[in-house]
Every structure is written in structure tokens, then in C-alpha cells.
Amino acid sequence: MRREEDPHRINRRIRAKEIRIVGDDVENGIYSTADALEIAQKLGLDLVEIAPNGTPPVCKIIDYSKFKYEQKKKQKELKANAHKVVVKEIRFGPNTNEHDLDFKTKHAQKFLEEGNKVKAYVQFAGRTIVFKDRGREILDRFAESLEEYGKPEGYPKMEGKRMIIMFTPKNVPKPKKKATDSSKSEKPKSSTPSVKSKDTETKDSDNNSSENKDSKKEDKASVKKAPISKKPSTKKDTNEEEE
């Protein structure tokens, strides 16, 4: 694997004998390359050539690894914020009626609001090529209805059997920001009281069951303590009968 070459010359790779130093924490001016290298070594930094075509070349004394990291970070941010342009095509015919024209116009308005380009064309098939005036009239009316949403890049022009016009959006939408982690970690407040209510319900059921157990014990105890009624003796009755 070949290593990517650094876009800047640094330290001993700088070929010029004299350079101009710019930046903070260093006295700006013209130095010999050897003196500038000594200053960079004392500061524990790198001598970086940022404008090689200058007379003399312009250099900075910075931390080169940190400088490269910041450059890559900026490039990633630019790519993330850049809007990808998509070209949407809308086709007409020289005999397109009013209903189809309005229907396709609404689609074009939506495409332009989303930041896309719109390519509208009238397709002439066979002998319909003689109706160029109709095609131009359709595209002119189409362009008038899109004045608030997009700008035409030019006038309608013929390319083969097509009459074409391009539109660019007036307002490019900004990219949506991703939801932060804090919003994800937040839990709905309504879930907590339900848990508490369940706990209270279980406690109440436990208390009720314990009360039922106590009442059963009391009932058993009362049954045990109750006096047992004795049956009357039958001996006295027999003696009376014998007398």
C-alpha cells in the first residue's frame, strides 16, 4: 500500500533557503530556513510550508498532526452539510392538456422545495415535430407557475426531438440535525407512577391477605374456647321409672 503524500512540505523537506513566518506566538518576518527550524524545535512544533508559491514561501510553526486532524474534520463537516443535487425529469407532449399540466406542475414545485433540479421537456414523436410552437407555449406556462420555487437556467432549446428547459431551486433546504443522545436517554414521566401504583397494590393485597389470616386464626381460637354442651344423663330417668 502506498502512503498518501502530505499536501505540505514540513521541516527538512522545505527546499527554499529563506522563508516568511506568519502566525501567533512567533515574531513574523523573513528567516533563513535553518533559523526557522531551530525556533520550531525549541517550541516542540513543526515548520509547515503553507504557501510554496510565495516569494519567499510562507510557513507556519504549528503542530502538524493537529493541523491535519482539523483539516480532515472541516472536510467531513463540509461533506455532511453539502446537499446532493438530484435532477428530476418531467415529460410533456405537444398535446398535453390543462389537467396534466397542473398535475405535473405540483410535482415540480415539490421537487424544487426539496432542493432538487427539474428538467422539463416536450417530446415530439413522428409528425408532431411540426408543433414546436405548442411545446414552447407549454414550457413557458410551466416556467411561470414555478417562479416562486425555481429559476430557469436558460430559454427552452431543442435537443434532437426534445425541447428542454432546466430549473434550479431558489431555496436549498438545510440538512436535518441528528437527535442528541440526551433526548434518547430521557424516559417518559408517565411510566414511573404506574410502577409505584403496582407496588402499592401488591402491598395492599399483602396486608389484606395477612388480615384474612389473622381473622381465620381468631375464628379457630373462638371455636376451641367455646364450651361444649353436655348431654343429659339417662340414669335418673330409668330410676324414676322403676319406682
Disulfide bonds with the S-S distance in Angstrom:
none
